[in-house]
């Protein structure tokens, strides 16, 4: 293999693959990046066997061929090279030579034969607006469980219908639900898919550079999910199992509501949480006539209290929540006003943007014992 690429082009694509590179070194080839030069481009591939990424970098291919190189070292070298064309050439015994301006490197590679074969997207089921998909992920990913024992909680449910797209995530203590109306003309029935958290995190990186009109081609086979954006393809192993019946959790009688300025409530929670219990992270909320009192108590440090003026005029409510759960939603939402909806002191609370325009966004949080 012998190719010439522009630094910015190769650096951008190699950077995108780093999130799926195997870090534990249990299988040496998984720490490598596969470079396959054909035609007028170099295809870059990386995988940890659960997640894979393929992308294409424009190149002048003098000699077609393929080789794998240590992904981390290759990225670090390219990042430090001057802003000029980079020549990459394979040598005997799987060595790779990298030349740029007056700099020259030789790094050891591994033959491509040992690199896992990544499947391709052969049948796109639906085209999803990239920015809409990114918004669905941003507003739910923080609610996904981190405990591996709760397998079906380790991902988010993507529910696609001909006229809407919905994403739901839960860890058993809270649930994030967002729905957007859109025309998915390729669908004539409901499509339900569980997407692993790591795949969603890499999709965030992939979609962050998408333009307003970009579309994501989504497909799947028996074992894999495929997300194609322009010249980049992400492949994820499918999560199997039954996602919880989230509709049963969505509150229907939370008719005691208070609307607050997003920045005011975020700042107050952050201040009060400074003295929250280190383990439970709980804060107390007391809603009474025209005011909300937030407080926390730490046996080793002391206590904190802050009062916000509100227009609340329903029966008083005294309830406790994990402060980080509240902050996660407040950070994720874009609205300047937030509505907190309650049924009583013992039932789950609901948070939502006060003005729901493009998206129907709800966040359900289970209360803590006071």
N, C-alpha and C positions, 0 to 999 in steps of 0.2 A: 504494500500500500504506500502511495506517495500522493499527498494532497497539499494544497495551499488554501488557507482560510483567513478571513479577517478576524482580528482579535475580538472585537465586540460581538460578532456573530457567534463564535464558538463559546465565548465566555457566558453569554446569555443562556444558551442551551445546556451547557454543562452545569451551570448553577441550578437550573430547574430539576436536574436529576438527583441532586444531593439528598433530598428528603427521603428517597427510597433506597439509598445505598445501605447495604447491610453493615451495621457498626460493630457487631459482636465478633466478626471474623470466624464464625463457626465453619463457614464454607468460604474459602479464600476467593473464589471466583466472584462471589456476590459483592465483594468490596471493589470490584472492577467495573469500569465503564466499557461497553462494547462500541467500537467505532467501525462502521461498515461503509466504505467509500464506493459509490456506484454512480454512474451518470454525471450529474453536475451537483452532487450533494454528498454529505456524510451523514448517515443515520446513526444517532446516538441512542443507546439503550441501557437501562439500569433496572435492577429488580432486587427485591428481598424475598421473592417467591410468593409473598402475599400481595404485593403491589409492584407495578412496573410502569415505566415511562419510556416512550419512543418519541424522538423529535428529529427534525432534519435541519442541517446547517448548510447553507450554500457553500460550494467549494469548487476549486479547479482541481479536477481529479486527473493526475498524470498517470497513476497506476492504480487500478481498482484493487480492493482487498479489504481484509478485516483483521482487527486485533483488539485485545482488551488491555486497558491500562489501569493502574490504581487510581480510582476516581478522585480521592481527596488530594493526592499529590499532583495529579494532572490539573485539577482546578487551581491549586495554589500556584503552580508554575505559570499557567496562562494568565492568572490575575496579576502577577508581578511583571509580565513581559511588557515591553514598550508598545505603544499604539501603532502597530504595523502588521503587515501580513505575516502569518505563521506557517511555516512548512513542517509537516508531520510525515515522517517516513519510518517504515518498519525495517529493521535490520535482522541479521541472523539471530537465531535462538530467542525469538520473540522480544527483542529489545526494540524500543521506540525512540527515535531521535526527534527532538523538537528544536527548530531554529527560528529565531526572530531577531532581525537586525544583527547586533553583535553578540547576542546571547545564544547559548547552545546547551541543550540538556539531553541526557540519555537516561531513560527509565526502563525498568524491566516490566514486561507485560506477560500475559498468559494467552495461549491459543484460543481462538473463538469457539472451537469445538466443545469446550467445557461449559460455555455460557448457556444458561437455560433458554429454551425457545419460547419467545413471547408471542401469544396469538394476536391476530389482527381483527379489526372490526370489519366483519363481512356483511352485516345486515343492520343498518341503522333503523331503529324503531320509531324515533321521534327526534325532531329538532327543537331544542329548548333555548330561549334567549339567554345568552351568557350572563348578562348583568342580573337578570332575574334569578337565575340559579345561584349566583354568588350571594345575592341578598338572602335567599332561603337558607343557605349554609351559615352565613354570618350570624343570623338571628336564632339559630338552634344548636350549633355545634357545642357550645359551652354546657348544654344540659345533658350531654351524652355521658353515660357512666364510665368510670375509669377502672372499676373492679372487673377483672377478667372473668370472674365466676358467673356474672350475670350476662351471659353471652349475647342474648338478643337486645340487651341494653347498650351494647358496645358499638352501636351504629344508629343512624337516623333512618326513619321511614320516608321514602320519597313516593308520593302518591300522585300519579299523573292521570288526568281525565281530559276529554276533548276540549273542555272549556276552563280548566284550572290546573294549577300545580300546588301541591301541599307538601310541607316537610314537618315531621314531628320527631322530637327527641326527648328522652326521659332517663333519669337515673333512679327512679323510684321515689325520690324526695321532691322532685320538681319536674315540670313538663313544659317544653316550648313548642308552640304550634303556630305555623304561619301558612297562609293561603293567599295565592295571587290568581286573579282571573286572567286567563290568556287563551288564545286560540292555538291548540295543538292539533292541527288539521290531519296529521298522519294517524291519529288515534281514533278508534271507534269504540273503544272499551277502556275500562280502568286498568292501569298498570301500576303494580305495587312492587317496590324494591327496597331491600335493606342495604344501606351503604355503610361500610366500616368507618370508624372515626378517622383513622389514618388516611384513608382515601379522601375523605372530605377535607382534611387539612391540606393535602396536596392539591386538591381541586381548587381550594382557596388561592393558593399560589399561582396556579395555572390561569385562573379566571381573573386574577387581579390586573392582568395586562390586557384584558379583552376590551374591545371598543363597543360602543352602544349597539351597533347593528350586528355584532358577531353572534353566531349560533353554535351551540354545542350539539353534536350528533351523539345520541345515546343508544346503545345496543347492549345485548347480553347473549351469552350462550348458557350451557348447562352449569358452568362453574365460574364464569367471569362476567364482570361489568365493564363496559367500554365507554369512555368519554373522549370524543375527538373535537379539538378546537384548532382549526387551521392545520398547521403541519405538526401538531403535537397530539399524541394519543396516550391516555392513561388507562391502564388495565388493572382492575382490582378483583381479588377473589370475592365471591359473593358470600354474604352472611346468610346462613340458613336459620330457620326457626320462626316462631310466631311472635310478631311484635305485640305488645300489650294492647288491650282494647282501650285506646286513648280517649275515645268518645265518651266512655263511661266516667272518665275523670274530669272532663270539662264541666265546670260549674254552671248551673242553670238558675240558681236563686241568689246569686251574689248581688243583691240590690242596694247595699249600703256602699256608696261610692264617694271618693274624695279625689279631686283633680289637683295635681301639684305641678309646679314648675320643675322640669327635669333636672336642671343644674342645682336648684335649691335642695331638692331631696337627696341628690347624689352627694353634695357637699356635707349635708347634715349626717347622713349615714356613715360617710367616711370618718367624720370627726368622732361620732359616738362609738364607732367600731374600734377606735384606738384602745379602748378599755374593755372590749368584749372578752369573754372567756376564751382562752387560747384554743381549747379543744372544741367547744360547741359553736363558737363564733356567733352566739345568739345576741340579738338585741330585742328590746321590748317596744311595742308601739301601743300608745294609748290614744284612741280617737274619741274626742268629746266635742262639745259645742264649740265650733269655730276654731279648733286647734288640734294639732297632732303633736304628741310628746314622744320623743325617741329617747331611750335610755339603755345603758349597759352597766354591767357590774362584774368586776374581777376581784376575787378574794385576795389576790396578792398585790393588786395595783390600785384599786379604788373604783370609782363609778363616774359615769358621764351622763349628761342630760341635755337635750336641746328641744326647743318648742318652735313649731312652725304654725303660722296663722293659716287657717283654711276656711272654706265655706261649708264645712261639714255640719249637718243639722239633724242627723239620725241618732239612734240609740248609741250609747257609748260602746266601744269595743276595746278590749285589752288582749293583745295577741303577740306572740313572739316568732321571730324568723331568723334563719341563718343570714347574717348581714352580707356575706359574699354572694349568696343566691340573688339577693335583691340588686346588688351592684352589677352583677353579670347582665341582667336584663336592661338596667338603666344605661349601661355602656353600649349595649347592642342596638337599642332603639334610636331612631333618628328624630323622633318627634320632640318638640320643645315642651309639651305637656304630657303628663302621665296620669292615667286613672288607676287607682287602687280600689278593687271591688271586694267586699266582704259579705259573708252570710252571717257568721257569728264568730265567737272566740275560739271555737274548736274546729272549724272547717277550713279547708284550703282557701288561701287568698288568691286573687287574680290581679295581674298587672297587664296593662295594655296601653298603647298610644291613645291619647285622648281624641285625636282626629285621625281616623282610619281612612286613608284615601286609596292608595295603590294596593296595600296589603291588609289582610285581616290577620292581626298578630296578637296572640294571647300567650300568657306565661302564668302557669299555675304553680304555687309553692305551698307545700304542706307546712302547717304551723309547728312550733316547738313548744314543749312544756315550759311554763314559766315557773 
